[in-house]
Amino acid sequence: YGKTARPLAWFKTMKVRASTAAQYVITDARVKAIACGRRAYTDETSVPRPGFQVVDAVDSLEKWELENKVNMRYGTSGVNDTITNGVIKTEYGALAKAEVKEVDDPEKGKCLEITIESNPQHHKQMNEYAVIKLKQPITLGTNAHTVGLWVKGNSGWGRIFWEIEDATSTPGSWGGKYASSGFDYVARGSIDFDGWCFLSQPLTDQSPIPELSIGGLGHLWGSDPNAAKRPFKLTGLVFCAPAHPLYITEYKPCRQTIRVKNVSVLGD
């Protein structure tokens, strides 16, 4: 941070490697054009940890289907104030008009594309969600402690959730304890990027990923009577997105599209 560098210019063209840190290009000549290169992230080039396993390629509608009913884990049919454990909170979520289809991505090959058509009638703070369900749930290894998924983002500030059922057949959502209403404070499930990026979430306290979100710890610690019990089953994936993303100073309806590939687990 803060270091000055003098990149080489070749035929009046200069390449700048961008990262999460702000960079400023200072020149005494007029910049005539800017082209964006390919996005890449550190996880893409890192060596997989021992115990990593792809459990489904997420590339076929023979295995996956769009759920067309309200799922109360991701909100209500409108903006309502509800009382949970004596605390008043506002639920912002509605079942989206959505589509899922098979596509051939130039980088990842066959995968599934999920599109949410924004409803302009929704409240400006409301999320819309689309759930794709496995026709046959996948039993994860008895030592699975982390879930992952490749996502081709659109910088639309949507979120990804993993639908998991534990050994007691209790359904749950990983990607924030309270699903679309928040608590993923570190934004591990947020789609704040373009291009392909690997997202992951802890399932239990054995995961190497620290769980730092207040309110999200009860499903991890074995001492909690409500903690999820292994083995787990993967039952679906969820894409939540703002109905009216913020464009500088205005909220505007926007069609949101992402792609997903290779849902995975990490185990002991």
PEURHU-V329473 format. One record per residue. RES is the residue in one letter. PSI is psi as a letter, one per 20 degrees, with the letter a starting at -180 (999 if undefined). D_FIRST is the distance of its C-alpha to the first C-alpha in Angstrom with 2 decimals. Layout:
res=RES psi=PSI d_first=D_FIRST
res=RES psi=PSI d_first=D_FIRST
//
This chain:
res=Y psi=p d_first=0.00
res=G psi=i d_first=3.77
res=K psi=q d_first=5.65
res=T psi=p d_first=8.94
res=A psi=q d_first=11.08
res=R psi=n d_first=14.71
res=P psi=q d_first=15.84
res=L psi=p d_first=19.58
res=A psi=p d_first=21.92
res=W psi=o d_first=25.11
res=F psi=l d_first=28.06
res=K psi=k d_first=25.96
res=T psi=p d_first=23.74
res=M psi=p d_first=20.05
res=K psi=p d_first=18.33
res=V psi=p d_first=14.84
res=R psi=o d_first=13.60
res=A psi=q d_first=12.37
res=S psi=a d_first=10.88
res=T psi=i d_first=10.54
res=A psi=q d_first=7.18
res=A psi=p d_first=8.37
res=Q psi=q d_first=8.78
res=Y psi=p d_first=11.34
res=V psi=p d_first=14.06
res=I psi=p d_first=16.02
res=T psi=q d_first=19.49
res=D psi=j d_first=22.88
res=A psi=q d_first=24.70
res=R psi=p d_first=25.46
res=V psi=o d_first=23.81
res=K psi=h d_first=26.91
res=A psi=q d_first=25.75
res=I psi=p d_first=22.95
res=A psi=p d_first=23.65
res=C psi=p d_first=21.88
res=G psi=a d_first=21.93
res=R psi=p d_first=22.69
res=R psi=q d_first=20.66
res=A psi=q d_first=20.09
res=Y psi=q d_first=18.74
res=T psi=h d_first=18.23
res=D psi=h d_first=21.63
res=E psi=h d_first=23.33
res=T psi=i d_first=22.90
res=S psi=q d_first=23.19
res=V psi=p d_first=26.59
res=P psi=q d_first=28.73
res=R psi=q d_first=29.54
res=P psi=p d_first=33.17
res=G psi=j d_first=35.28
res=F psi=p d_first=33.54
res=Q psi=p d_first=36.17
res=V psi=p d_first=36.44
res=V psi=h d_first=39.34
res=D psi=q d_first=39.82
res=A psi=i d_first=38.54
res=V psi=l d_first=38.81
res=D psi=j d_first=40.35
res=S psi=p d_first=43.96
res=L psi=i d_first=45.88
res=E psi=h d_first=48.60
res=K psi=h d_first=46.54
res=W psi=q d_first=44.61
res=E psi=q d_first=45.93
res=L psi=p d_first=44.84
res=E psi=p d_first=46.00
res=N psi=k d_first=47.84
res=K psi=q d_first=48.47
res=V psi=p d_first=46.72
res=N psi=o d_first=44.54
res=M psi=i d_first=44.31
res=R psi=i d_first=41.19
res=Y psi=j d_first=39.18
res=G psi=a d_first=40.81
res=T psi=a d_first=44.05
res=S psi=i d_first=45.90
res=G psi=a d_first=44.67
res=V psi=o d_first=42.68
res=N psi=q d_first=44.51
res=D psi=p d_first=44.03
res=T psi=q d_first=44.92
res=I psi=p d_first=45.41
res=T psi=o d_first=43.92
res=N psi=k d_first=44.83
res=G psi=i d_first=45.66
res=V psi=p d_first=42.33
res=I psi=p d_first=42.43
res=K psi=q d_first=39.74
res=T psi=p d_first=39.60
res=E psi=p d_first=39.67
res=Y psi=n d_first=38.08
res=G psi=q d_first=39.24
res=A psi=q d_first=41.81
res=L psi=p d_first=43.02
res=A psi=q d_first=41.71
res=K psi=o d_first=43.71
res=A psi=r d_first=42.03
res=E psi=q d_first=42.59
res=V psi=p d_first=41.65
res=K psi=q d_first=42.41
res=E psi=p d_first=41.95
res=V psi=r d_first=39.76
res=D psi=o d_first=38.76
res=D psi=p d_first=35.00
res=P psi=h d_first=33.91
res=E psi=g d_first=31.31
res=K psi=i d_first=32.86
res=G psi=b d_first=36.51
res=K psi=p d_first=38.88
res=C psi=r d_first=37.37
res=L psi=q d_first=38.17
res=E psi=p d_first=37.01
res=I psi=p d_first=37.26
res=T psi=p d_first=37.68
res=I psi=p d_first=38.15
res=E psi=o d_first=40.05
res=S psi=p d_first=38.91
res=N psi=o d_first=41.82
res=P psi=i d_first=41.67
res=Q psi=i d_first=44.14
res=H psi=q d_first=41.76
res=H psi=q d_first=40.10
res=K psi=i d_first=36.71
res=Q psi=j d_first=35.04
res=M psi=q d_first=36.88
res=N psi=q d_first=35.67
res=E psi=q d_first=37.84
res=Y psi=q d_first=38.09
res=A psi=p d_first=39.54
res=V psi=p d_first=40.66
res=I psi=p d_first=41.52
res=K psi=q d_first=43.86
res=L psi=p d_first=44.90
res=K psi=h d_first=48.62
res=Q psi=o d_first=48.84
res=P psi=q d_first=46.32
res=I psi=p d_first=44.62
res=T psi=p d_first=45.06
res=L psi=r d_first=41.91
res=G psi=q d_first=42.17
res=T psi=i d_first=43.36
res=N psi=j d_first=40.15
res=A psi=p d_first=37.74
res=H psi=i d_first=35.00
res=T psi=q d_first=32.26
res=V psi=q d_first=32.56
res=G psi=r d_first=30.42
res=L psi=p d_first=30.66
res=W psi=p d_first=29.15
res=V psi=p d_first=28.65
res=K psi=o d_first=28.17
res=G psi=r d_first=26.55
res=N psi=j d_first=26.97
res=S psi=k d_first=24.17
res=G psi=j d_first=27.17
res=W psi=k d_first=26.10
res=G psi=a d_first=29.06
res=R psi=q d_first=29.35
res=I psi=p d_first=30.92
res=F psi=q d_first=33.44
res=W psi=p d_first=35.54
res=E psi=o d_first=39.20
res=I psi=q d_first=40.42
res=E psi=p d_first=43.86
res=D psi=a d_first=44.37
res=A psi=i d_first=47.42
res=T psi=j d_first=49.30
res=S psi=k d_first=48.97
res=T psi=p d_first=46.78
res=P psi=q d_first=44.42
res=G psi=r d_first=40.84
res=S psi=p d_first=37.51
res=W psi=p d_first=34.22
res=G psi=k d_first=31.05
res=G psi=p d_first=31.50
res=K psi=h d_first=34.58
res=Y psi=k d_first=35.92
res=A psi=c d_first=35.17
res=S psi=i d_first=34.49
res=S psi=i d_first=34.66
res=G psi=b d_first=31.34
res=F psi=j d_first=30.06
res=D psi=m d_first=27.50
res=Y psi=h d_first=24.88
res=V psi=j d_first=22.10
res=A psi=k d_first=23.07
res=R psi=h d_first=23.78
res=G psi=j d_first=26.57
res=S psi=q d_first=24.97
res=I psi=m d_first=25.00
res=D psi=k d_first=21.75
res=F psi=q d_first=21.22
res=D psi=q d_first=23.12
res=G psi=a d_first=24.67
res=W psi=p d_first=25.53
res=C psi=q d_first=23.71
res=F psi=p d_first=25.22
res=L psi=q d_first=25.83
res=S psi=q d_first=27.37
res=Q psi=q d_first=28.91
res=P psi=q d_first=30.64
res=L psi=h d_first=34.44
res=T psi=r d_first=35.16
res=D psi=i d_first=33.67
res=Q psi=i d_first=33.87
res=S psi=q d_first=30.90
res=P psi=i d_first=27.67
res=I psi=p d_first=25.90
res=P psi=p d_first=25.75
res=E psi=o d_first=27.56
res=L psi=j d_first=25.85
res=S psi=o d_first=27.77
res=I psi=p d_first=30.43
res=G psi=i d_first=33.77
res=G psi=j d_first=32.87
res=L psi=h d_first=33.87
res=G psi=h d_first=37.62
res=H psi=j d_first=37.72
res=L psi=g d_first=35.94
res=W psi=p d_first=37.61
res=G psi=h d_first=40.98
res=S psi=i d_first=42.45
res=D psi=p d_first=42.20
res=P psi=i d_first=45.55
res=N psi=j d_first=43.83
res=A psi=q d_first=41.44
res=A psi=q d_first=41.79
res=K psi=p d_first=44.03
res=R psi=q d_first=43.55
res=P psi=q d_first=44.45
res=F psi=q d_first=42.67
res=K psi=p d_first=43.61
res=L psi=p d_first=41.31
res=T psi=i d_first=43.20
res=G psi=r d_first=40.80
res=L psi=q d_first=37.45
res=V psi=p d_first=36.50
res=F psi=o d_first=34.45
res=C psi=q d_first=33.96
res=A psi=q d_first=32.64
res=P psi=p d_first=32.72
res=A psi=h d_first=35.90
res=H psi=n d_first=34.28
res=P psi=q d_first=30.51
res=L psi=p d_first=28.77
res=Y psi=n d_first=28.30
res=I psi=e d_first=26.26
res=T psi=j d_first=29.09
res=E psi=q d_first=31.95
res=Y psi=p d_first=33.06
res=K psi=q d_first=34.70
res=P psi=q d_first=36.56
res=C psi=p d_first=34.91
res=R psi=p d_first=36.14
res=Q psi=p d_first=33.68
res=T psi=p d_first=33.74
res=I psi=r d_first=31.96
res=R psi=q d_first=32.95
res=V psi=q d_first=33.23
res=K psi=q d_first=33.91
res=N psi=m d_first=34.57
res=V psi=p d_first=34.81
res=S psi=r d_first=34.33
res=V psi=q d_first=34.62
res=L psi=p d_first=33.36
res=G psi=r d_first=35.98
res=D psi=999 d_first=36.81
//
